[in-house]
Amino acid sequence: MPDAVRRDPAASVDDGPPAEGAGRRPPNVLVVITDQQRADHVGFAGNPDLRTPNLDALAARSTVFDRAYVANPVCSPNRSSILTGRMPSSHGVIFNDRALPWGAETFVRPLREAGYRTALIGKSHLQLSVDREMVPRIGRDACADGFDNSVYGWEFAERFDGDEDPTPPADYYGFDHVEFATDHGARMAGHHLRWALAKGASRDDVVHPMGPDSPGDRRSPRWWQIYRPPYPAELHCTAFVAERTLAFIDEATSQDRPWMAWMAFPDPHHPLTPPGKWFDRHRAEDMTPPDTFGDPLDDAPPHIRAIRARTDGPLWVMPFGVDDPGLVREALAATYGMIEFIDAEVGRVLDHLEQIGVADDTIVVFTSDHGEMMGDHSLMLKGNLHYQGVLRVPLTVAAPGFGPARSTSLVSSLDIAPTMLELCGLRGHRGMHGESLRPLLDDPTVSVHDHLLVEDDVSPVIARLIGVPARMRTLMTADARFARDSDGFEQVFDLDSDPAETTDRSDDGWRRDELHTALIDSMMAVDDVGGGISRDRAG
């Protein structure tokens, strides 16, 4: 079955709010999503060094999911999975070189069609290129999978260069309003760039190549990706996302429309560039490297040992090994400053919801697209590294009518889409692989998953270039993690006795057959032919 029926991108929707019964107003939806934030990089997870009072207060009135895992540990694939509720191998965005097909069903479209105003503010990363498969198709003219740039305007939607006015379709995966921040560090692009220039930013400071000579000060001598931007905090992407989200909320509220806002911060993704006072929030010497720092990874698969041996990524986005605890301390200090800036801006938005009287009528989700190693096992960044530092993310859901709770049940990024639709009184579409978390909002001790599947695919071109397996699959259970790659290497960890994942049990065969069988079964269950198509979209 195809992802979804192709739609007219200029199609209009009814301006009226959805009818949900006399006197009952549908809830607003605010999804707060960060980029590359570990599950333990928030105060409410017990981090003693991070000061996140606003996120902690949100968690105190939410159901906190302490064992939330990604469907894929890379930006574009998992963001597409959050929006569609489908595994990357089904929606097609298996790596960062892919764009989500325009007709792919998302949980946003039913909301829009039911009368919601819908907005994406900040980092989208549902596209990266003008082609369906940019890297494999280098040197070819045709676009794959039905993309038609002349009709849909994909070549201008999420550009990483210039300050042209992006002109996405009127229905951008269900969003009727988009404002992009399409870069990281102190480099700007998209709507964020145009916004900052209008506020007085210097073009030379914010439009430049990404590298060790990019503008900034107090750059770390250990790693060029740690520095303070050459502009004030009020011009940073974090401030942009919050300010423009507030403007959208006010506009939708003034129209007496329910709204859904995807509030997407590009931070704390590297380069690690907290602006202004946020650069000095933490001192590197006060930071403590993780307990697994120094792990030689002698029994790890070859590609992980190769990554461990690198002293810096050959590309600015690639993972590498680290033997210098000072680098990890500097990275932690900068990352915490970025997160605390996000926390302050999230607090500004949540306070505004209170001020305009809609806080009690708004579902608020907080999560991230994936984690980051940050010195765990002496590794930095992410990519083909299925340790829990990368796979586990923060996830909280606050919803009208539900009290605070904490759950240790297994949940997935895939579950966000069906959960939002059920809480808004709408049915999920066919092909969703996630499960609604509504039962866990009622009772945090119940489970909707016995195990979770994590996919990780790299273009064969890139796999050969950087020396990693083209395919990895991981099975998460309540007490184990089992991973196998396309080169035939496996890792098995007993999470009950070894939660830090320091002892690979693959050599002694611990539960190997049981976990391997469960991995195969889970892969078949999400195959569009073998299973997973169980819900009809509400008409």
C-alpha positions in Angstrom: 0.0 0.0 0.0 1.4 3.5 -0.8 2.2 5.9 2.0 -0.9 8.1 1.3 -3.1 9.4 -1.4 -1.4 12.3 -3.2 -3.2 15.6 -2.6 -3.5 18.9 -4.2 -1.0 21.1 -2.3 -3.1 24.2 -2.8 -6.3 22.6 -1.5 -8.1 24.7 1.0 -9.8 23.6 4.3 -12.9 24.6 6.0 -12.2 27.7 8.1 -14.6 26.6 10.9 -13.4 24.7 14.0 -14.2 21.0 14.3 -17.5 20.0 15.8 -17.0 17.8 18.9 -20.3 18.2 20.6 -22.2 21.1 22.0 -20.0 23.4 24.2 -16.9 21.2 23.9 -13.8 22.9 22.4 -11.1 20.6 20.9 -7.7 20.9 22.7 -4.8 22.9 21.2 -1.6 21.0 20.6 1.9 22.3 21.3 4.8 19.9 20.4 8.1 21.1 21.7 10.9 19.3 20.0 14.6 19.8 20.4 17.5 18.4 18.2 19.9 15.9 19.6 19.1 16.0 23.3 19.8 13.1 25.5 17.1 11.7 27.9 19.3 12.6 30.9 19.9 16.1 29.8 17.0 17.6 31.7 16.6 18.4 35.3 13.5 16.2 35.8 15.6 13.2 34.7 17.8 13.7 37.8 20.6 15.6 36.1 22.2 17.5 39.1 24.0 20.1 36.9 21.3 21.2 34.5 18.9 24.0 35.5 15.6 23.5 33.6 12.9 24.9 35.9 10.4 25.3 33.1 10.7 21.9 31.6 10.7 20.5 35.1 7.5 22.3 35.9 6.0 20.9 32.7 7.1 17.4 33.6 5.5 17.8 37.0 2.1 18.1 35.4 2.8 15.5 32.7 3.2 11.8 32.2 6.9 11.4 32.0 8.1 8.4 29.9 11.5 7.4 31.3 12.0 4.7 28.6 11.2 6.5 25.4 13.2 5.4 22.3 13.6 6.6 18.8 12.5 4.7 15.7 15.8 5.9 14.1 18.7 7.7 15.7 19.0 10.3 12.9 17.2 13.6 12.4 15.2 13.3 9.2 14.1 9.7 9.6 12.9 10.0 13.2 11.2 13.4 12.6 9.3 11.8 9.7 8.4 8.9 12.0 7.1 11.2 14.7 4.8 12.9 12.2 3.6 9.8 10.4 3.7 7.2 13.1 5.5 4.9 10.6 8.9 3.3 10.6 11.5 4.9 8.2 11.6 1.8 6.0 7.8 2.4 5.3 7.7 6.2 4.9 10.9 6.1 2.9 13.1 8.6 4.8 15.8 6.2 5.9 18.6 8.7 6.0 19.2 12.4 6.0 19.6 12.5 2.3 15.9 11.8 1.7 12.8 14.0 1.7 9.5 12.8 3.1 7.1 12.4 0.1 4.7 15.2 0.0 1.7 12.9 0.1 2.8 11.0 3.2 0.1 11.1 5.8 1.0 12.9 9.0 -1.0 13.4 12.2 -1.1 17.1 11.4 -3.2 16.8 8.3 -6.3 15.3 10.0 -6.1 18.2 12.5 -5.9 20.8 9.7 -8.8 19.1 7.9 -10.8 19.2 11.2 -10.4 23.0 11.3 -7.1 23.5 13.3 -4.6 26.1 12.4 -1.3 24.3 12.1 2.2 25.7 12.1 5.8 24.4 12.0 8.2 26.9 13.4 12.0 26.2 13.5 13.8 23.1 12.3 11.8 20.9 10.0 14.3 18.5 8.4 11.6 16.7 6.6 13.6 17.6 3.5 17.2 18.1 2.8 17.4 18.1 -1.0 15.4 18.6 -4.1 15.5 15.0 -4.9 13.9 11.9 -3.3 17.3 10.3 -2.9 20.0 13.0 -3.2 23.1 11.0 -2.7 22.4 7.8 -4.8 21.2 10.0 -7.6 24.1 12.4 -7.9 24.6 13.2 -11.6 21.1 12.3 -12.6 18.4 14.7 -13.6 15.2 12.9 -12.8 13.5 13.2 -9.5 12.3 9.9 -8.0 9.0 8.9 -6.5 6.8 11.4 -8.3 8.4 14.6 -7.1 7.7 17.5 -9.4 9.6 20.6 -8.5 7.9 22.8 -11.0 4.5 22.1 -9.3 5.4 21.7 -5.6 8.3 24.1 -5.2 10.4 21.6 -3.3 13.7 23.2 -4.4 12.9 26.3 -2.3 11.3 24.8 0.8 14.1 24.0 3.1 17.2 25.5 1.7 20.5 25.6 3.6 21.8 28.5 1.6 20.8 32.1 1.0 18.0 34.2 2.4 15.4 33.7 -0.3 11.8 33.6 0.9 11.0 29.9 1.1 7.7 29.2 -0.6 6.4 25.8 0.4 3.0 24.5 -0.7 -0.1 25.7 1.2 -0.3 22.3 2.7 3.2 21.4 3.9 2.7 17.9 5.3 -0.4 19.3 6.9 1.1 22.6 8.2 -0.7 25.7 6.8 2.0 28.0 8.2 5.8 27.4 8.2 8.8 29.4 9.3 12.1 27.6 9.0 15.4 27.7 10.9 17.4 25.4 8.6 20.9 25.5 10.1 23.0 24.9 13.2 25.5 26.7 15.3 25.9 30.4 14.6 25.1 30.0 10.9 21.6 31.0 9.7 19.3 30.2 6.8 15.7 30.3 5.9 13.1 32.4 7.7 15.4 32.7 10.7 18.1 34.4 8.6 15.6 36.9 7.2 14.2 37.6 10.6 17.7 38.1 12.1 18.8 40.4 9.3 15.7 42.5 9.8 16.6 42.8 13.5 20.1 44.1 12.6 22.3 41.0 12.3 25.4 41.3 10.3 25.3 39.1 7.2 29.0 38.4 7.4 28.5 37.0 10.9 25.6 34.7 10.1 26.1 33.6 6.4 29.4 31.7 6.1 30.9 28.3 5.6 30.7 25.8 8.4 34.2 25.3 9.7 36.9 26.3 12.2 37.2 29.8 10.7 33.5 30.6 11.0 32.8 33.9 13.0 32.7 33.6 16.7 34.8 34.1 19.8 36.1 32.1 22.8 36.4 29.1 20.5 37.6 25.9 22.2 41.2 25.0 21.3 40.2 21.4 21.7 37.2 21.3 19.3 36.3 24.1 16.9 32.6 23.3 17.2 32.5 24.9 20.7 32.3 28.7 20.5 30.2 31.8 21.3 28.3 33.3 18.4 29.2 36.8 17.2 25.7 38.1 17.9 23.4 38.5 21.0 21.1 35.8 22.3 18.0 37.6 21.0 19.0 36.8 17.4 19.7 33.1 18.0 17.5 30.4 16.6 16.1 29.6 20.0 14.7 33.1 20.4 13.4 33.0 16.8 11.5 29.8 17.4 9.9 31.0 20.6 9.0 34.5 19.3 7.4 33.2 16.1 5.5 30.4 17.9 4.0 33.0 20.2 3.0 35.1 17.2 1.3 32.1 15.6 -0.5 31.2 18.8 -1.8 34.7 19.2 -3.0 34.8 15.6 -4.8 31.5 15.8 -6.4 32.4 19.1 -7.6 35.7 17.7 -9.4 33.7 15.0 -11.0 31.6 17.6 -9.5 28.5 16.1 -7.9 25.5 17.8 -4.3 25.3 16.9 -1.4 22.9 16.6 2.1 24.3 16.8 5.3 22.3 16.1 7.9 24.3 18.1 11.2 22.9 16.8 14.4 24.1 18.3 17.6 23.4 16.2 19.6 23.3 19.4 21.4 21.6 21.3 22.7 20.0 18.1 26.4 20.7 17.4 28.1 23.1 16.8 27.7 23.9 20.4 27.2 27.6 20.4 25.2 29.0 23.3 24.9 32.8 22.7 25.6 35.7 25.0 25.2 34.9 28.7 24.2 31.3 28.0 27.8 30.6 27.0 28.9 31.2 30.6 26.1 29.4 32.4 28.4 26.5 33.2 32.2 26.1 33.8 33.9 23.2 32.0 35.9 22.4 35.1 32.6 21.8 37.0 31.4 19.2 34.5 31.9 15.4 35.0 32.5 13.1 32.1 30.2 10.1 32.0 31.1 6.9 33.9 31.7 5.0 30.7 34.3 7.6 29.5 37.5 5.7 28.8 35.8 2.5 27.5 38.2 1.0 24.9 35.3 -0.7 23.1 37.6 -3.7 22.5 34.7 -6.0 21.9 32.6 -3.6 19.8 31.8 -4.1 16.1 34.6 -2.9 13.8 32.8 0.2 12.6 32.4 1.4 16.3 36.0 0.7 17.0 36.9 2.7 13.9 34.8 5.6 15.0 36.4 5.4 18.5 39.9 5.7 16.8 39.0 8.9 15.0 40.2 12.1 16.8 37.7 14.3 14.9 34.9 13.6 12.4 36.1 14.0 8.8 32.9 15.9 8.3 31.4 18.3 10.8 28.4 16.1 11.4 30.2 12.8 11.9 30.9 11.0 15.2 34.4 10.5 16.6 36.2 9.1 19.6 37.6 11.2 22.4 40.3 10.6 24.9 40.5 14.1 26.4 38.1 14.5 29.3 38.6 18.3 28.9 36.9 18.2 25.6 33.9 16.4 27.1 33.7 18.8 29.9 33.7 21.8 27.5 31.1 20.1 25.3 28.8 19.4 28.4 29.1 23.0 29.6 28.2 24.4 26.2 25.4 21.9 25.7 23.9 22.7 29.1 23.9 26.4 28.2 22.0 25.7 25.0 19.5 23.6 26.8 18.9 26.2 29.6 18.3 28.9 26.9 15.7 26.6 25.4 14.2 26.0 28.8 13.9 29.8 29.3 12.1 30.3 26.0 9.8 27.3 26.5 8.9 28.9 29.8 8.1 32.1 28.0 5.6 30.3 25.7 4.1 28.3 28.5 3.6 31.4 30.6 1.9 33.1 27.7 -0.6 30.2 27.4 -1.5 30.9 31.0 -1.8 34.6 30.4 -4.2 34.2 27.5 -6.3 31.6 29.3 -5.6 28.5 27.1 -3.1 26.5 29.2 -5.8 24.2 30.6 -7.0 23.5 27.0 -3.7 22.6 25.5 -1.9 19.3 25.1 1.9 19.9 25.5 4.4 17.3 24.4 8.2 17.7 25.0 10.7 15.4 23.2 13.8 15.3 21.0 14.5 13.6 17.7 17.4 11.6 19.0 20.2 11.7 21.6 24.0 12.1 21.6 26.9 10.2 23.0 28.6 13.2 24.7 31.5 11.2 25.9 29.7 7.9 26.7 32.0 5.1 25.8 34.5 7.8 24.7 32.4 8.7 21.7 31.0 12.0 20.5 27.9 12.9 18.4 25.7 10.1 16.9 25.4 7.9 13.9 25.5 4.1 13.7 25.9 4.1 17.4 22.9 2.4 19.1 23.9 3.0 22.7 21.1 4.3 24.8 22.7 7.8 24.9 21.6 8.1 21.3 18.5 6.0 21.3 16.7 7.2 24.4 15.1 10.7 24.4 13.0 12.8 26.8 9.3 12.5 26.4 6.5 14.1 28.4 2.8 14.5 27.6 0.6 16.9 29.5 -3.1 16.6 28.4 -6.3 18.2 29.8 -8.0 15.8 32.2 -4.9 13.8 33.0 -2.8 14.2 36.2 0.9 13.8 36.5 2.6 10.4 36.4 5.8 8.6 35.6 6.1 5.5 33.5 8.9 3.1 32.9 7.0 1.2 30.1 8.6 1.0 26.7 7.4 3.7 24.3 8.5 4.9 20.9 8.7 8.1 18.9 6.2 6.3 16.7 3.6 6.6 19.5 3.3 10.4 19.4 1.2 10.6 16.3 -1.5 8.1 17.3 -1.6 9.6 20.8 -2.2 13.1 19.5 -4.9 12.0 17.2 -6.8 10.0 19.9 -6.5 12.9 22.4 -8.0 15.2 19.8 -10.8 12.8 19.0 -9.5 11.8 15.6 -8.7 8.3 14.2 -5.3 7.3 13.0 -4.6 6.6 9.4 -3.8 3.2 7.9 -0.2 2.0 8.2 0.6 3.5 11.6 3.1 1.4 13.5 2.9 3.4 16.8 0.4 2.9 19.5 -1.6 5.5 21.4 -0.2 6.2 24.8 -3.7 7.1 26.1 -3.8 3.9 28.2 -0.5 5.0 30.0 -1.9 8.4 30.7 -4.7 6.6 32.6 -2.4 4.1 34.2 1.4 4.5 33.8 2.1 0.9 34.8 0.5 -0.7 31.7 2.4 -1.4 28.5 1.6 -1.0 24.9 4.8 -2.6 23.6 6.7 -5.8 24.6 9.7 -4.6 22.6 10.7 -1.8 20.2 12.4 -1.8 16.9 15.1 0.8 15.9 16.1 1.1 12.2 19.3 2.7 10.9 20.1 2.8 7.2 22.8 4.6 5.3 23.1 5.2 1.6 25.5 2.6 0.2 27.5 5.6 -1.2 27.9 7.1 2.2 28.5 3.7 3.9 31.4 3.0 1.6 32.7 6.6 2.1 32.8 6.6 5.9 33.3 2.9 6.5 30.1 1.9 8.3 27.5 -0.9 7.7 24.7 0.2 5.4 22.0 -1.4 7.7 21.6 -1.7 11.5 18.6 -3.0 13.4 18.2 -2.9 17.2 15.6 -4.5 19.5 14.9 -2.9 22.8 13.1 -4.9 25.5 12.5 -4.2 29.1 15.8 -5.7 30.1 18.0 -6.1 27.0 19.3 -4.4 23.9 20.1 -6.6 20.9 21.7 -5.0 17.7 22.8 -6.6 14.4 24.3 -4.8 11.4 24.4 -5.8 7.7 28.1 -6.8 8.1 26.9 -9.6 10.4 28.2 -8.1 13.7 26.0 -8.1 16.8 25.9 -6.6 20.3 23.8 -7.8 23.2 23.5 -6.1 26.6 21.8 -7.2 29.8 20.3 -3.9 30.9 19.3 -5.2 34.3 22.8 -5.9 35.4 24.6 -3.6 33.0 22.5 -0.5 32.3 25.6 1.4 31.2 26.1 -1.1 28.4 29.8 -1.9 29.1 29.8 -5.7 28.7 28.8 -7.0 25.3 27.2 -10.5 25.8 27.3 -11.5 22.1 30.2 -13.8 22.6 28.6 -15.9 25.3 25.3 -16.2 23.4 23.2 -14.7 26.2 19.5 -14.9 25.1 20.8 -14.5 21.5 18.3 -16.8 19.8 15.3 -15.4 21.7 16.3 -11.8 20.9 17.2 -12.5 17.3 13.8 -14.1 16.7 12.0 -11.2 18.3 14.0 -8.8 16.1 13.0 -10.7 13.0 9.4 -10.8 14.1 9.4 -7.0 14.8 10.8 -6.3 11.4 8.1 -8.4 9.7 5.4 -6.7 11.8 6.2 -3.3 10.5 6.5 -4.4 6.9 3.7 -2.9 4.8 3.0 -6.4 3.4 3.7 -8.5 6.5 1.8 -6.3 9.0 1.4 -3.0 10.6 -1.5 -1.7 8.4 -4.3 -1.9 11.0 -6.0 1.5 11.1 -8.3 3.3 8.7 -8.0 7.0 8.4 -11.2 8.8 9.5 -13.0 10.1 6.4 
